[in-house]
């Protein structure tokens, strides 16, 4: 990598691309803006871009197990509220 990763990131943002990293990979939108030259730039700097994005946004998308646990907790709360409503004397 010849350029600093900040310069690479700035070039991609100047091309009006949105870059995000989730647990399942690097996401670039909108795809129709990715030219062959930008595609090569991204491919050459993929790992550095991922590392850069992780430092910029430490709040990544939760893993599937964490997401499932959050849904289960929400469902438990809903069931508890339903039980309390059923127990009301009217």
Buried (B, 14 or more C-beta within 10 A) or exposed (E): EEBEBEEBBEBBEEBEBEBBBEEEEBEBEEEEEBEEEBEEBBEBBEEBBBEBBEEEEEEEBEEEEEEEEEEEEEEEEEEEEEEEEEEEEE
